Amino acid sequence: MHIQAFLSALVLLWAVNFAPPLLAFFFDKRWAAPVDGGRLFWDGKPLFGPNKTIRGIIGAVATGVVGAPVLGLPWFAGGAAAVLSMAGDLLSSFIKRRLNFGSGSTVPFLDQIFEGAFPLIALFPYVGTHPVVIALLVLLFCAGAYVGSHFFKKILSQQPFEGYPRPVNTRVRLRELTSCQIRTAPWAHMFHFEDVMLYRVVMNTVFRWLRLIDKGKANALNVTKRRLTLSFPNLPFAFDGYSMLLMTDLHLDGLDGLVERLQEWLADEPVDLCLLGGDYRMENYGPSEEAIRRLRRLLPHIQARDGVLAVLGNHDCPEMVAALKDEGIRFLVNEAQCVERGSDRLCIVGVDDPHYFRADDLPSALAQVPPGAFVILLVHSPEIAEEAARCGVPLYLCGHTHAGQIQVPRIGPVFTHTRSPRSLVQGLWKLKDMIGYTSAGVGVSGSPVRFRTEGEIVFITLKKA
C-alpha cells in the first residue's frame, strides 16, 4: 500500500463529503434547489428528499476537481471520484426514503457506505485493489463521515436544550458552541485567541508596566447617573412623563465592587420600566454562572413598576434566558412586549444580538407590534440603526461600544468594536426621523479599565412634544 496515495484518497473523499453541508452552513437556503425537484417516486415517497441539492452536488464535484491536484492526484480522478461519491450519496437517500427514514435523518453505515465505496472505481489506479486496503479506506471514510454528519446534524442543527429561545441556525449554533458550550482552557482560549492575546496579554501587561491598572479600575468603578428627556410628537398622552432606566454592558463578573456600587446608585430611584441592553458576562467565552449570580443580587434593587425587559448581547449565552426567567426578567429575543395605559400602548421591541451571533430579526419583532403603538427598539448594538430608521422606529436604545472604554484626546475611542459609523457609537444621535442613544455601558470587558470614559446608568423620561 502506498501510504501517501491512501491518505490523499481518504482526505479527498472526506472533503467531497463535507462540501455540501459546508455550503449549507454558509449559504443556508440560497441556491438550495433539490435534485429531485420535489418529485415523488411511484410509491408516493420522495425520490431523494429536499436535503439533496444541486448546489451540494456542484460544490462536491468542484471540491474533487480542485482538491485532487492539491493532494497529488489528477484533477480528472478527483472529479470522477466526486461524481461517483455523490451518486452513492443519492442512492443512500433513495434507499432511506423507501425505508421511511426522513430527509436529514442519520443512519450509520447506510449513509456512508455507497458514498465511500463508489469513488474507489476512479481511485483504484492510485490506491490499488488489495481487499484489505479497500476495506480500510472505506472503514476510515465511514467513521470520519459519520463524525462530521453527527456534528452538523446533532450539534449544529438541533436545539441544544428545551426552551431554546432562538430559531436553530447552524452559524449561530457554531458561535454559541465556541462561546458558551466549550468552557475549559485551552480550548475556549483557542477559539478566542485574538481577544486573549490583545486584552489578557498585551493591553493588561502594558497597563501594569505603566502602573495604570489600578487607576483604570478605579475609573471603571466610577459609574455615573445620566438623565435624558426625549420628546416625541407621536407619543401617546398616557405615556407623557413615562420614566425608564437603561443599563447596558453590565459585565458584572469583571469588576469586584461594581454590584455594590450599582445597588447604592439605584436606591430611591423608582422608574416605570427597566431596560437591560445585554452583555452580562465579562468574557465572550467560558462560564456564565458568576455573572448570573451577581445579576440576581442586583435585581432586587431595581424599582420598576412595569418590570424588567432585557435583550442578549454578544457576550451572552441563550442559557441565561432560562436561568433568569424566575428572577423577574423578561428577555425579548426578536419579540415585542407592550405596556398598556387604557387604550394607549408603548411597545418595547427587543432584537437579538446583531454583532457576533447575528441573530437579529427586526421585521419579525416589529410584526408583533399592534397598530398605533409607540415603539422603543432595544438592541445590544447600533449596527441595525439604518434598518430601524427605514422601518420608522422613533426611539433606538443600545450600548455595546462602551464609548470606546479607552479614549485618546482629540481622537476619541481607540476601539468601537462595531460596524457602525463613529457618529453612532456614543451618546445621543439622530438618524432620519429616529432618535437614538448609545450608552457607554455600566461595566468593562477585555481589560478591566476605563480611561477618559465613564460607565453610566441612564434615566430616560419620555415627553409628548
BAPAFI-117316 format. One record per residue (C-alpha): residue in one letter; x, y, z. Coordinates in steps of 0.001 Angstrom, whole numbers, plus 500000, padded with zeros to 6 digits. Each point is the difference from the previous one (the first is absolute). Layout:
<atoms>
@residu: A; x: X; y: Y; z: Z
...
</atoms>
This chain:
<atoms>
@residu: M; x: 500000; y: 500000; z: 500000
@residu: H; x: 501293; y: 503441; z: 499049
@residu: I; x: 499352; y: 502024; z: 503174
@residu: Q; x: 500006; y: 503408; z: 498318
@residu: A; x: 497472; y: 498989; z: 497348
@residu: F; x: 497860; y: 498299; z: 502658
@residu: L; x: 499910; y: 503103; z: 502207
@residu: S; x: 499439; y: 502293; z: 497012
@residu: A; x: 496997; y: 497924; z: 498893
@residu: L; x: 498586; y: 499951; z: 503536
@residu: V; x: 500334; y: 503768; z: 500476
@residu: L; x: 498530; y: 500627; z: 496544
@residu: L; x: 496930; y: 497869; z: 500765
@residu: W; x: 499489; y: 501765; z: 503330
@residu: A; x: 500301; y: 503410; z: 498308
@residu: V; x: 497437; y: 499006; z: 497371
@residu: N; x: 497684; y: 498679; z: 502722
@residu: F; x: 500245; y: 503167; z: 502105
@residu: A; x: 499522; y: 502416; z: 497067
@residu: P; x: 496148; y: 499887; z: 499855
@residu: P; x: 499422; y: 500629; z: 503755
@residu: L; x: 502643; y: 502734; z: 499994
@residu: L; x: 498206; y: 501736; z: 497141
@residu: A; x: 496726; y: 499666; z: 501921
@residu: F; x: 501751; y: 501494; z: 503044
@residu: F; x: 501188; y: 503093; z: 498118
@residu: F; x: 497093; y: 500520; z: 497587
@residu: D; x: 497059; y: 498531; z: 501931
@residu: K; x: 497019; y: 499819; z: 497587
@residu: R; x: 501564; y: 501945; z: 497125
@residu: W; x: 500375; y: 498048; z: 496756
@residu: A; x: 498771; y: 496885; z: 501814
@residu: A; x: 497783; y: 498546; z: 497274
@residu: P; x: 499427; y: 496265; z: 500682
@residu: V; x: 501390; y: 497522; z: 497489
@residu: D; x: 496644; y: 498225; z: 499650
@residu: G; x: 498077; y: 503250; z: 499591
@residu: G; x: 497594; y: 498821; z: 502686
@residu: R; x: 498780; y: 497134; z: 497841
@residu: L; x: 498690; y: 496743; z: 501498
@residu: F; x: 500875; y: 496434; z: 499047
@residu: W; x: 497324; y: 497524; z: 498882
@residu: D; x: 499516; y: 498958; z: 503661
@residu: G; x: 498923; y: 503548; z: 500884
@residu: K; x: 503154; y: 500754; z: 501988
@residu: P; x: 502627; y: 502629; z: 499155
@residu: L; x: 502602; y: 498927; z: 497486
@residu: F; x: 502947; y: 501352; z: 502058
@residu: G; x: 498637; y: 502731; z: 502263
@residu: P; x: 500568; y: 503777; z: 500348
@residu: N; x: 503450; y: 499679; z: 501617
@residu: K; x: 501608; y: 498698; z: 496811
@residu: T; x: 500579; y: 503189; z: 498044
@residu: I; x: 501483; y: 500923; z: 496643
@residu: R; x: 502189; y: 502495; z: 501858
@residu: G; x: 501426; y: 497220; z: 502151
@residu: I; x: 500819; y: 497746; z: 497046
@residu: I; x: 501657; y: 502809; z: 498041
@residu: G; x: 502002; y: 500977; z: 503084
@residu: A; x: 501103; y: 496416; z: 500612
@residu: V; x: 501131; y: 499493; z: 496406
@residu: A; x: 501844; y: 503344; z: 500027
@residu: T; x: 501701; y: 498957; z: 503244
@residu: G; x: 501131; y: 496771; z: 498379
@residu: V; x: 501364; y: 501728; z: 496899
@residu: V; x: 501825; y: 502727; z: 501944
@residu: G; x: 501055; y: 497904; z: 502974
@residu: A; x: 501480; y: 497025; z: 498147
@residu: P; x: 503052; y: 501847; z: 498564
@residu: V; x: 500676; y: 501512; z: 503448
@residu: L; x: 500146; y: 496441; z: 501372
@residu: G; x: 502189; y: 498697; z: 497182
@residu: L; x: 497230; y: 498347; z: 497962
@residu: P; x: 498884; y: 500882; z: 496437
@residu: W; x: 497128; y: 502451; z: 499763
@residu: F; x: 497963; y: 497679; z: 497791
@residu: A; x: 500351; y: 497207; z: 502575
@residu: G; x: 498786; y: 502383; z: 502719
@residu: G; x: 497067; y: 501110; z: 497879
@residu: A; x: 499016; y: 496442; z: 499136
@residu: A; x: 500296; y: 498925; z: 503631
@residu: A; x: 497786; y: 502901; z: 501068
@residu: V; x: 497341; y: 499135; z: 497412
@residu: L; x: 499988; y: 496370; z: 501119
@residu: S; x: 499929; y: 501045; z: 503654
@residu: M; x: 496926; y: 502166; z: 499406
@residu: A; x: 498369; y: 497151; z: 498069
@residu: G; x: 500545; y: 497783; z: 503026
@residu: D; x: 498581; y: 502684; z: 502271
@residu: L; x: 496869; y: 500257; z: 497858
@residu: L; x: 499616; y: 496221; z: 500030
@residu: S; x: 500164; y: 500016; z: 503815
@residu: S; x: 497325; y: 502706; z: 500106
@residu: F; x: 497821; y: 498076; z: 497562
@residu: I; x: 500211; y: 496880; z: 502172
@residu: K; x: 499324; y: 501975; z: 503202
@residu: R; x: 496849; y: 501517; z: 498514
@residu: R; x: 498768; y: 496500; z: 499117
@residu: L; x: 500691; y: 498921; z: 503598
@residu: N; x: 497994; y: 502993; z: 501311
@residu: F; x: 502995; y: 501850; z: 501463
@residu: G; x: 499406; y: 503746; z: 499825
@residu: S; x: 502150; y: 502360; z: 497950
@residu: G; x: 502969; y: 501048; z: 502109
@residu: S; x: 499767; y: 496977; z: 502315
@residu: T; x: 503197; y: 498181; z: 500953
@residu: V; x: 500384; y: 496296; z: 499252
@residu: P; x: 503545; y: 498850; z: 500811
@residu: F; x: 501775; y: 497996; z: 497299
@residu: L; x: 497142; y: 500337; z: 497486
@residu: D; x: 500684; y: 503739; z: 499822
@residu: Q; x: 503673; y: 499461; z: 499202
@residu: I; x: 500595; y: 496607; z: 498362
@residu: F; x: 499072; y: 500770; z: 496383
@residu: E; x: 501446; y: 503520; z: 500213
@residu: G; x: 503325; y: 498510; z: 501062
@residu: A; x: 500054; y: 496876; z: 497811
@residu: F; x: 498868; y: 501324; z: 496604
@residu: P; x: 502879; y: 502542; z: 499629
@residu: L; x: 502548; y: 497198; z: 500261
@residu: I; x: 499182; y: 499087; z: 496402
@residu: A; x: 501786; y: 503218; z: 498996
@residu: L; x: 502699; y: 499681; z: 502664
@residu: F; x: 501073; y: 496350; z: 499436
@residu: P; x: 503030; y: 501023; z: 497846
@residu: Y; x: 501370; y: 502035; z: 502918
@residu: V; x: 499104; y: 497997; z: 503118
@residu: G; x: 500056; y: 496501; z: 498515
@residu: T; x: 497435; y: 497197; z: 500196
@residu: H; x: 501158; y: 498019; z: 503020
@residu: P; x: 496875; y: 499063; z: 502011
@residu: V; x: 501542; y: 501010; z: 503332
@residu: V; x: 500984; y: 503422; z: 498668
@residu: I; x: 496558; y: 500564; z: 498506
@residu: A; x: 498225; y: 498857; z: 503161
@residu: L; x: 502185; y: 502211; z: 502200
@residu: L; x: 499459; y: 503019; z: 497777
@residu: V; x: 496231; y: 499553; z: 499989
@residu: L; x: 499938; y: 499370; z: 503755
@residu: L; x: 502004; y: 503134; z: 500808
@residu: F; x: 497894; y: 502079; z: 497620
@residu: C; x: 496780; y: 498760; z: 501601
@residu: A; x: 501279; y: 500796; z: 503492
@residu: G; x: 501111; y: 503546; z: 499099
@residu: A; x: 496874; y: 500713; z: 497966
@residu: Y; x: 497792; y: 498809; z: 502854
@residu: V; x: 501772; y: 502243; z: 502517
@residu: G; x: 499633; y: 502980; z: 497652
@residu: S; x: 496339; y: 499210; z: 499354
@residu: H; x: 499334; y: 499656; z: 503734
@residu: F; x: 501628; y: 503405; z: 500629
@residu: F; x: 497870; y: 501759; z: 497379
@residu: K; x: 496706; y: 498214; z: 500644
@residu: K; x: 500021; y: 499312; z: 503734
@residu: I; x: 501987; y: 502960; z: 501307
@residu: L; x: 499601; y: 502883; z: 497534
@residu: S; x: 496535; y: 499209; z: 498628
@residu: Q; x: 498006; y: 499154; z: 503136
@residu: Q; x: 498853; y: 501938; z: 503041
@residu: P; x: 502703; y: 499698; z: 502693
@residu: F; x: 497481; y: 500017; z: 502853
@residu: E; x: 496284; y: 500200; z: 500673
@residu: G; x: 498737; y: 503563; z: 499818
@residu: Y; x: 502770; y: 501187; z: 497678
@residu: P; x: 498885; y: 503559; z: 499136
@residu: R; x: 501375; y: 500287; z: 496446
@residu: P; x: 499099; y: 498297; z: 496728
@residu: V; x: 502670; y: 497374; z: 499345
@residu: N; x: 502641; y: 501357; z: 497632
@residu: T; x: 503247; y: 498097; z: 499404
@residu: R; x: 502140; y: 503157; z: 499871
@residu: V; x: 498527; y: 501342; z: 503240
@residu: R; x: 500322; y: 496576; z: 501639
@residu: L; x: 503706; y: 499803; z: 499084
@residu: R; x: 500610; y: 503391; z: 501638
@residu: E; x: 498037; y: 498885; z: 503053
@residu: L; x: 502040; y: 496810; z: 500150
@residu: T; x: 503325; y: 501844; z: 500115
@residu: S; x: 498749; y: 502755; z: 502330
@residu: C; x: 497680; y: 498104; z: 502326
@residu: Q; x: 500381; y: 496214; z: 499902
@residu: I; x: 503813; y: 499770; z: 499763
@residu: R; x: 501088; y: 501323; z: 503381
@residu: T; x: 503294; y: 498432; z: 500983
@residu: A; x: 503456; y: 501292; z: 499131
@residu: P; x: 501813; y: 499765; z: 497687
@residu: W; x: 497135; y: 499213; z: 497593
@residu: A; x: 497941; y: 503077; z: 500867
@residu: H; x: 503099; y: 502204; z: 499640
@residu: M; x: 500847; y: 498465; z: 496628
@residu: F; x: 496693; y: 501076; z: 498516
@residu: H; x: 500460; y: 503532; z: 501356
@residu: F; x: 503745; y: 500270; z: 499556
@residu: E; x: 499887; y: 503589; z: 498706
@residu: D; x: 498132; y: 501297; z: 503051
@residu: V; x: 502200; y: 498042; z: 502396
@residu: M; x: 503183; y: 501377; z: 498472
@residu: L; x: 498804; y: 503599; z: 499581
@residu: Y; x: 498435; y: 500475; z: 503423
@residu: R; x: 501349; y: 497415; z: 502407
@residu: V; x: 503580; y: 500136; z: 498761
@residu: V; x: 500770; y: 503217; z: 498112
@residu: M; x: 497761; y: 502728; z: 501451
@residu: N; x: 499946; y: 498815; z: 503613
@residu: T; x: 503784; y: 499577; z: 499951
@residu: V; x: 500442; y: 503521; z: 498616
@residu: F; x: 497704; y: 501529; z: 502650
@residu: R; x: 501850; y: 498219; z: 502785
@residu: W; x: 503363; y: 501034; z: 498568
@residu: L; x: 498812; y: 503626; z: 499893
@residu: R; x: 498544; y: 499609; z: 503507
@residu: L; x: 496566; y: 501027; z: 498744
@residu: I; x: 498040; y: 496848; z: 500746
@residu: D; x: 498778; y: 501135; z: 503436
@residu: K; x: 499043; y: 503448; z: 498738
@residu: G; x: 498143; y: 498433; z: 497055
@residu: K; x: 498048; y: 497705; z: 502321
@residu: A; x: 499085; y: 502934; z: 502231
@residu: N; x: 498767; y: 501887; z: 496940
@residu: A; x: 497937; y: 496984; z: 498981
@residu: L; x: 498263; y: 499936; z: 503394
@residu: N; x: 499150; y: 503704; z: 499709
@residu: V; x: 496561; y: 499376; z: 498529
@residu: T; x: 497898; y: 503113; z: 499484
@residu: K; x: 496293; y: 500729; z: 499736
@residu: R; x: 498885; y: 501561; z: 496722
@residu: R; x: 496544; y: 501513; z: 499537
@residu: L; x: 498345; y: 500580; z: 496628
@residu: T; x: 496662; y: 501491; z: 499028
@residu: L; x: 498929; y: 498996; z: 496501
@residu: S; x: 497001; y: 501561; z: 498252
@residu: F; x: 497858; y: 498394; z: 497285
@residu: P; x: 496947; y: 501464; z: 498255
@residu: N; x: 498417; y: 496551; z: 499533
@residu: L; x: 500438; y: 498857; z: 503617
@residu: P; x: 496601; y: 498991; z: 501438
@residu: F; x: 498729; y: 502430; z: 502647
@residu: A; x: 499823; y: 497226; z: 502591
@residu: F; x: 503795; y: 499605; z: 499831
@residu: D; x: 500881; y: 503687; z: 500322
@residu: G; x: 502543; y: 499980; z: 502841
@residu: Y; x: 500645; y: 496248; z: 499810
@residu: S; x: 503344; y: 499174; z: 501625
@residu: M; x: 502476; y: 497264; z: 499068
@residu: L; x: 503303; y: 498728; z: 501340
@residu: L; x: 502460; y: 498834; z: 497314
@residu: M; x: 503005; y: 497883; z: 500999
@residu: T; x: 502173; y: 498335; z: 497383
@residu: D; x: 503269; y: 498075; z: 500025
@residu: L; x: 499977; y: 499217; z: 503700
@residu: H; x: 502770; y: 497355; z: 499779
@residu: L; x: 499334; y: 499417; z: 503678
@residu: D; x: 502639; y: 497323; z: 500569
@residu: G; x: 502776; y: 502230; z: 498655
@residu: L; x: 500389; y: 502444; z: 502891
@residu: D; x: 499707; y: 499264; z: 503694
@residu: G; x: 497998; y: 502700; z: 501743
@residu: L; x: 497932; y: 500912; z: 496944
@residu: V; x: 496811; y: 498342; z: 501238
@residu: E; x: 500261; y: 501804; z: 503336
@residu: R; x: 500548; y: 503325; z: 498217
@residu: L; x: 496891; y: 499438; z: 497867
@residu: Q; x: 497920; y: 498988; z: 503005
@residu: E; x: 500912; y: 503335; z: 501554
@residu: W; x: 499213; y: 501994; z: 496851
@residu: L; x: 496602; y: 498329; z: 499505
@residu: A; x: 498753; y: 500736; z: 503505
@residu: D; x: 496964; y: 502319; z: 500010
@residu: E; x: 499871; y: 500113; z: 496176
@residu: P; x: 496602; y: 498559; z: 499071
@residu: V; x: 499166; y: 499879; z: 496280
@residu: D; x: 497169; y: 498699; z: 497890
@residu: L; x: 502098; y: 497529; z: 498008
@residu: C; x: 503531; y: 498587; z: 500049
@residu: L; x: 501786; y: 499037; z: 496777
@residu: L; x: 503135; y: 497840; z: 499976
@residu: G; x: 501991; y: 500212; z: 496769
@residu: G; x: 502047; y: 496783; z: 500162
@residu: D; x: 503547; y: 498868; z: 500823
@residu: Y; x: 499673; y: 498771; z: 503564
@residu: R; x: 503189; y: 497891; z: 499883
@residu: M; x: 503562; y: 501406; z: 499933
@residu: E; x: 501580; y: 497580; z: 497520
@residu: N; x: 498542; y: 498889; z: 496686
@residu: Y; x: 500840; y: 496390; z: 500868
@residu: G; x: 499987; y: 497768; z: 503054
@residu: P; x: 497445; y: 499673; z: 502837
@residu: S; x: 497130; y: 502403; z: 500667
@residu: E; x: 499050; y: 498923; z: 503512
@residu: E; x: 501819; y: 502769; z: 501862
@residu: A; x: 498450; y: 502720; z: 497833
@residu: I; x: 496555; y: 498482; z: 500558
@residu: R; x: 500606; y: 499785; z: 503747
@residu: R; x: 500971; y: 503677; z: 500186
@residu: L; x: 497053; y: 501049; z: 497840
@residu: R; x: 497685; y: 498215; z: 502420
@residu: R; x: 501495; y: 502089; z: 502815
@residu: L; x: 499346; y: 503197; z: 498045
@residu: L; x: 496435; y: 499344; z: 498832
@residu: P; x: 498244; y: 500544; z: 503372
@residu: H; x: 501382; y: 503559; z: 500054
@residu: I; x: 498354; y: 500917; z: 496671
@residu: Q; x: 496711; y: 501780; z: 500693
@residu: A; x: 498008; y: 499753; z: 496758
@residu: R; x: 496199; y: 500050; z: 500123
@residu: D; x: 499560; y: 498346; z: 496599
@residu: G; x: 502816; y: 497503; z: 500424
@residu: V; x: 503386; y: 499285; z: 498424
@residu: L; x: 500434; y: 499315; z: 496291
@residu: A; x: 503302; y: 498823; z: 498552
@residu: V; x: 501793; y: 498910; z: 496839
@residu: L; x: 503059; y: 497814; z: 499430
@residu: G; x: 503373; y: 501428; z: 499013
@residu: N; x: 503020; y: 498590; z: 498239
@residu: H; x: 501482; y: 498761; z: 503320
@residu: D; x: 496818; y: 498221; z: 501054
@residu: C; x: 498847; y: 496398; z: 499727
@residu: P; x: 496392; y: 498983; z: 499307
@residu: E; x: 500097; y: 497885; z: 503169
@residu: M; x: 499700; y: 503278; z: 501935
@residu: V; x: 496387; y: 500361; z: 498857
@residu: A; x: 498943; y: 496832; z: 501824
@residu: A; x: 502296; y: 500648; z: 502983
@residu: L; x: 498453; y: 503422; z: 500679
@residu: K; x: 496368; y: 499437; z: 499009
@residu: D; x: 498946; y: 499670; z: 503658
@residu: E; x: 501885; y: 503144; z: 501053
@residu: G; x: 497551; y: 502484; z: 498512
@residu: I; x: 501864; y: 500594; z: 496719
@residu: R; x: 498117; y: 499652; z: 496721
@residu: F; x: 502477; y: 499397; z: 497186
@residu: L; x: 498909; y: 501181; z: 496575
@residu: V; x: 501600; y: 497849; z: 497295
@residu: N; x: 498641; y: 501609; z: 496831
@residu: E; x: 496768; y: 500686; z: 501845
@residu: A; x: 497812; y: 502895; z: 501089
@residu: Q; x: 498544; y: 500699; z: 503433
@residu: C; x: 497388; y: 502730; z: 500423
@residu: V; x: 499091; y: 502150; z: 502981
@residu: E; x: 496371; y: 501166; z: 500022
@residu: R; x: 498472; y: 503110; z: 501499
@residu: G; x: 496315; y: 499825; z: 499138
@residu: S; x: 499820; y: 499828; z: 496199
@residu: D; x: 503566; y: 501338; z: 499529
@residu: R; x: 502927; y: 497652; z: 499494
@residu: L; x: 503759; y: 500371; z: 500291
@residu: C; x: 501799; y: 496985; z: 498517
@residu: I; x: 503584; y: 498989; z: 500711
@residu: V; x: 501388; y: 498084; z: 497041
@residu: G; x: 502973; y: 497888; z: 501053
@residu: V; x: 502319; y: 498794; z: 497248
@residu: D; x: 502572; y: 497229; z: 500402
@residu: D; x: 503736; y: 500752; z: 499732
@residu: P; x: 500920; y: 501389; z: 496548
@residu: H; x: 503751; y: 500206; z: 500642
@residu: Y; x: 501501; y: 496561; z: 500653
@residu: F; x: 497182; y: 497469; z: 499898
@residu: R; x: 498230; y: 502029; z: 497274
@residu: A; x: 496699; y: 498525; z: 501087
@residu: D; x: 497979; y: 503225; z: 499626
@residu: D; x: 496627; y: 499938; z: 498249
@residu: L; x: 498526; y: 503479; z: 500178
@residu: P; x: 497125; y: 499425; z: 497518
@residu: S; x: 498762; y: 497005; z: 502016
@residu: A; x: 500127; y: 501965; z: 503248
@residu: L; x: 498247; y: 503062; z: 498541
@residu: A; x: 497251; y: 497794; z: 498570
@residu: Q; x: 498904; y: 499304; z: 503595
@residu: V; x: 499303; y: 503679; z: 500704
@residu: P; x: 496286; y: 500939; z: 499918
@residu: P; x: 498977; y: 502919; z: 497765
@residu: G; x: 500366; y: 503458; z: 501519
@residu: A; x: 502425; y: 498962; z: 502750
@residu: F; x: 503070; y: 502118; z: 500764
@residu: V; x: 503147; y: 497915; z: 499391
@residu: I; x: 503260; y: 499996; z: 501947
@residu: L; x: 502645; y: 497750; z: 498482
@residu: L; x: 502355; y: 498374; z: 502501
@residu: V; x: 503002; y: 498362; z: 498342
@residu: H; x: 503504; y: 499290; z: 501206
@residu: S; x: 501946; y: 501992; z: 497399
@residu: P; x: 499333; y: 502861; z: 497553
@residu: E; x: 500676; y: 497755; z: 497002
@residu: I; x: 496422; y: 499787; z: 498710
@residu: A; x: 499254; y: 503700; z: 500384
@residu: E; x: 499634; y: 500560; z: 496253
@residu: E; x: 497478; y: 497163; z: 499741
@residu: A; x: 498078; y: 501279; z: 503020
@residu: A; x: 499838; y: 503532; z: 498571
@residu: R; x: 498609; y: 498633; z: 496738
@residu: C; x: 497339; y: 498153; z: 501982
@residu: G; x: 498890; y: 503225; z: 501700
@residu: V; x: 501156; y: 499166; z: 503532
@residu: P; x: 499856; y: 503225; z: 502065
@residu: L; x: 502436; y: 499067; z: 502816
@residu: Y; x: 503048; y: 497705; z: 499855
@residu: L; x: 501796; y: 499067; z: 503244
@residu: C; x: 503261; y: 498026; z: 499999
@residu: G; x: 503505; y: 499668; z: 501413
@residu: H; x: 502829; y: 497553; z: 499185
@residu: T; x: 502701; y: 502577; z: 499201
@residu: H; x: 500803; y: 501111; z: 503602
@residu: A; x: 500621; y: 503401; z: 498306
@residu: G; x: 503275; y: 498370; z: 499027
@residu: Q; x: 500812; y: 499304; z: 503687
@residu: I; x: 503399; y: 501576; z: 499308
@residu: Q; x: 500093; y: 503347; z: 498203
@residu: V; x: 502869; y: 502125; z: 498750
@residu: P; x: 499818; y: 503831; z: 500123
@residu: R; x: 498876; y: 501515; z: 496652
@residu: I; x: 499615; y: 496521; z: 498506
@residu: G; x: 497313; y: 498421; z: 502121
@residu: P; x: 499449; y: 496244; z: 500378
@residu: V; x: 502941; y: 497769; z: 499147
@residu: F; x: 497725; y: 497018; z: 499324
@residu: T; x: 496247; y: 500004; z: 499446
@residu: H; x: 499594; y: 496287; z: 499148
@residu: T; x: 497122; y: 500743; z: 497669
@residu: R; x: 499289; y: 500292; z: 496311
@residu: S; x: 498038; y: 503200; z: 500665
@residu: P; x: 501276; y: 503465; z: 499051
@residu: R; x: 501720; y: 501845; z: 502830
@residu: S; x: 497139; y: 502527; z: 500125
@residu: L; x: 497846; y: 497261; z: 501563
@residu: V; x: 502420; y: 498501; z: 502519
@residu: Q; x: 499341; y: 502218; z: 503031
@residu: G; x: 497388; y: 502292; z: 501426
@residu: L; x: 496944; y: 501548; z: 498399
@residu: W; x: 499647; y: 499955; z: 496210
@residu: K; x: 497377; y: 500319; z: 497294
@residu: L; x: 499572; y: 498007; z: 496799
@residu: K; x: 497295; y: 501220; z: 497629
@residu: D; x: 496952; y: 500414; z: 502295
@residu: M; x: 501278; y: 497526; z: 502595
@residu: I; x: 501598; y: 501027; z: 503291
@residu: G; x: 502660; y: 497652; z: 501338
@residu: Y; x: 502067; y: 499693; z: 503124
@residu: T; x: 503130; y: 497852; z: 500291
@residu: S; x: 500856; y: 499516; z: 503640
@residu: A; x: 503602; y: 499912; z: 501187
@residu: G; x: 498956; y: 496940; z: 501987
@residu: V; x: 500403; y: 499176; z: 503651
@residu: G; x: 502933; y: 497597; z: 500183
@residu: V; x: 503097; y: 499151; z: 497984
@residu: S; x: 501160; y: 497128; z: 497822
@residu: G; x: 503381; y: 498856; z: 498775
@residu: S; x: 502188; y: 502140; z: 502256
@residu: P; x: 498336; y: 500946; z: 503321
@residu: V; x: 500791; y: 503702; z: 499561
@residu: R; x: 498564; y: 503262; z: 498709
@residu: F; x: 501884; y: 503095; z: 498911
@residu: R; x: 498243; y: 503252; z: 499020
@residu: T; x: 496616; y: 498242; z: 500054
@residu: E; x: 497472; y: 499364; z: 502748
@residu: G; x: 497663; y: 497118; z: 500567
@residu: E; x: 496391; y: 501121; z: 500266
@residu: I; x: 496480; y: 499067; z: 500938
@residu: V; x: 497516; y: 502036; z: 497990
@residu: F; x: 496652; y: 501348; z: 501169
@residu: I; x: 497747; y: 500927; z: 497067
@residu: T; x: 496790; y: 501974; z: 500232
@residu: L; x: 497636; y: 500000; z: 497004
@residu: K; x: 498100; y: 503199; z: 499255
@residu: K; x: 497219; y: 500847; z: 497619
@residu: A; x: 501392; y: 502665; z: 497688
</atoms>
